[in-house]
Amino acid sequence: MSHFQMGPHTHSISMELFRDNRSKVIGELQRAHVLSTETKPMIVLQGGDNISHYDTDVDYVFRQESYFTYLFGVTEPGCYGTVEVKSGRCTLYVPRLPEEYAVWMGSLLGLEDFKKKYDVDAVFYVDETGPNTDSGNVAKPAYFKGIEKFAVDTDSLFPVIAECRVIKSPAEIEVLRYVARVSSEAHKEVMKAMRPGMHEYQAEAEFLRYSYAVGGCRHVSYTCICGAGTNSAILHYGHAGSPNDCAIRDGDMCLFDMGANYGGYAADITCSFPANGKFTEDQKLIYNAVLAARDAVCATAREGVSWVDMHLLANRVMLEEMRKGQLLQGDVNEMMEAGLNAIFQPHGLGHFLGLDVHDVGGYLPHCPQRSTKAGINRLRTARTLKAGMYLTIEPGCYFIQPLLDKAYADPELCKFLVKENLNRFHNFGGVRIEDDVLITKTGIENFTLVPRTVEEIEAWMAK
């Protein structure tokens, strides 16, 4: 069986994984009765193409479209794939490259090479017609002149294949376990290398180096977020306008959200820690409040539990810890009802994870719809958990001045705020703890392996 692997020290992904994915989708299409028994239906997907840097002849490093990866595992651009729903026969269509390609880009793979590499039934060039041996009809690209002659259904496949992606197969779980382990070790290397005076991008560079050099992960799953000091309260820091370019000062809280990508599968891990390796009392207070929220969810999440309930549990626990620390006053249930939880954690508890960092399946037609209520309207899914789902658990606490100003101006919120104590946190930034977890029938399996308690972090950074 053919496989994808970046080297003998990295994880081997068998093409059987993608063959099983195809079988799973076919089975669900048949079970859902979305296909006429009088037709010979075929799934037709188009892979990704190379994208150039604007009008130059330089391309971005290619990364395959996720649904195409899920069914075929193909890493080259410009391809199409078909799967005959009744027989399971799989055919790839690959670009016909000019002979001079070999001079600039390396040896050309022939049709038989592609067939062997991806363990499919047949391979043709994109500019050829591929005969369907069952029907005698020809399979062509997803969009082509004359498509009106065919019965095209663009609505039935997405909810089925998206739902298939929600529940991970055993082979997918092992890839996700691997990329989470690589990402965990990369985070630990960053923590060990951290010194006040470094720049945020140097921490990013260390993560990228380890992920690629040791883990064989050429890609990351999203733009690295490396916020220190007040930047740690910017939820999507690291973008082009703020490219992790600030100096890290002694006493800063660091919030580093980074995840490697292997074979198309994503990790998404956040570590928060003091730049100098020693927590202040205020840093301990906020960090332990977030950790308590994470621990409460990890102890409760399992098949049959509502994700909305998990989000509310995390928020309630965090607010209670802040009340104990005399930053808040009053009844926590009343705080929740007023929406105070969204002031300190404006984002949802987490999201599905897989071939995309924010993976599909959150709000499919058969799923609970997004709430309009403040505090839970940012959740990326409202589903009841099932064994085989893979999600992030990422509670956070942030001191974001526009949100705090809003709370101070709202009589329903300001009564809970102990302003004289909260003033100490004006330039604190934020804390997020993010783990990648597999839902089981009895609980979770946490794939994230990093120091998490205050004591573990301080001991690790002291090395």
Helices and strands as residue ranges (DSSP letters): E 3-4, E 13-14, H 16-31, E 42-46, H 66-72, E 80-84, E 90-94, H 101-105, H 111-118, E 122-125, E 130-131, E 138-139, G 147-149, H 157-166, H 170-193, H 200-213, E 219-220, E 225-228, G 229-233, E 253-258, E 260-262, E 265-266, E 269-274, H 281-300, H 307-324, H 332-338, H 341-344, E 390-393, E 396-398, H 401-409, H 411-414, H 419-422, G 423-425, E 430-432, E 435-439, E 444-446, H 454-461
